[in-house]
Amino acid sequence: MLTVTVRLEVDDRHLRAFMDAMKKQARNSLEREKDCRQFDICVDPADPRRVFLYEIYTDRAAFEAHLETGHFLEFDRRVKDWLISKNAEFWERFETEGGIAFKNRR
């Protein structure tokens, strides 16, 4: 599994439109891409302009395919001028024989 995290800072003037577009993008990714396993949108409670995405894909090829979808290309074109910054990082899930190494057991 490939995990993608993205930290974004959104221009105040476009925050509402960005969040509407972001929710649509997450929904499209989950509904249209079988290899998109998770797509969480998180917002800093102290500063709603700071947005954090947590996405899980089956593998790197699935993420690369995601970047070529019509819904992503439309989203990216629409919001690129609304962003102050964007930083993406890529992670591989650490697993053990019994599954994920750490789980919350509450």
C-alpha positions in Angstrom: 0.0 0.0 0.0 1.1 3.5 -0.8 0.1 6.4 1.5 0.2 9.9 0.2 0.1 12.9 2.5 -0.4 16.4 1.2 -0.1 19.6 3.2 -1.9 22.6 1.6 -2.3 26.2 2.5 -5.3 27.8 0.8 -5.8 31.5 0.1 -8.5 32.9 2.3 -10.4 34.3 -0.6 -10.9 30.8 -2.1 -11.3 28.7 1.1 -15.0 27.9 0.7 -14.8 27.1 -3.0 -11.6 25.0 -2.4 -13.2 22.9 0.3 -16.3 22.3 -1.8 -14.0 21.2 -4.7 -11.9 19.1 -2.3 -14.9 17.2 -1.0 -16.0 16.5 -4.5 -12.5 15.3 -5.5 -12.3 12.9 -2.5 -15.7 11.5 -3.3 -14.8 11.0 -7.0 -11.5 9.3 -6.1 -13.2 6.9 -3.7 -16.2 6.1 -6.0 -14.4 6.0 -9.4 -11.0 4.5 -8.5 -11.0 1.0 -7.2 -7.4 1.3 -6.0 -8.0 4.4 -4.0 -8.6 2.9 -0.6 -8.9 6.0 1.6 -9.1 9.7 1.1 -9.3 11.8 4.3 -9.5 15.6 4.4 -8.2 17.2 7.6 -8.3 20.8 8.6 -6.3 22.6 11.3 -8.8 23.7 13.9 -6.8 26.8 14.7 -6.3 27.8 11.0 -8.8 26.4 8.5 -6.6 27.5 5.6 -4.2 24.6 6.5 -5.5 21.4 5.0 -4.0 17.9 5.3 -4.8 15.1 3.0 -4.3 11.4 3.9 -4.7 9.1 0.9 -4.1 5.4 0.5 -3.7 3.6 -2.8 -3.0 0.0 -3.6 0.4 0.9 -5.0 2.4 3.6 -6.8 0.9 2.7 -10.2 -2.6 3.3 -8.7 -1.6 6.7 -7.6 0.0 7.6 -10.9 -3.3 6.5 -12.6 -5.1 8.7 -10.2 -3.1 11.7 -11.4 -4.3 11.0 -15.0 -8.0 10.8 -14.2 -10.3 13.4 -15.7 -11.7 14.3 -12.3 -8.2 14.9 -10.8 -7.0 16.9 -13.8 -10.1 19.1 -13.7 -9.7 19.6 -9.9 -6.0 20.4 -10.2 -6.6 23.0 -12.9 -9.4 24.6 -11.0 -7.7 25.0 -7.6 -4.0 25.5 -8.5 -4.3 29.3 -8.3 -6.1 29.1 -5.0 -3.2 27.6 -3.2 -0.4 29.4 -1.3 1.6 26.1 -0.8 1.4 22.4 -1.5 3.7 19.7 -0.2 3.2 16.0 -1.0 5.0 13.1 0.6 4.9 9.3 -0.1 4.9 6.5 2.4 4.8 2.8 2.4 2.8 1.1 5.1 4.9 -0.8 7.7 3.4 -4.2 8.2 4.3 -7.3 10.2 3.2 -10.9 9.7 0.1 -10.3 11.7 -1.0 -7.2 9.9 -0.4 -3.6 10.7 2.3 -3.2 13.3 0.3 -0.8 15.6 -3.4 -0.5 16.1 -5.5 1.6 18.5 -7.3 -1.0 20.6 -9.8 1.2 22.4 
